[in-house]
Amino acid sequence: MSKISRLRPTRPQRQHAGHSNPARKEKHMSGIDKAKDKGQELGGKAKETAGDTTGNDDLKAEGQSDQAKGNIKQAGEKIKDVFK
């Protein structure tokens, strides 16, 4: 330790707003997860519509799959909310 650092008074460490309360951080992450899941569902709907419009059955099926994944993830988030 240098002589200067021993003479300098130390300041208390500040906590960041998002890290002071773990429950609050979890709610924030849950909100982000919900938005991502909804985005996946809506993206799937867009793919399904595009596939249906263009006659591309593979794109339509991929869109339906994305929607199902998004819906399942949203259901999981709702279940987690019940147990909070």
LINVEN-V424212 format. One line per field, one symbol per residue. phi: phi as a letter, one per 30 degrees, with the letter a starting at -180 (. if undefined). A space follows every 10 residues. Layout:
BEGIN
phi: ???
END
This chain:
BEGIN
phi: .ddddddddc cdddcdedcd bedddddddd dddddddddd dddddddddd ddddicdddd dddddddddd dddddddddd ddcd
END
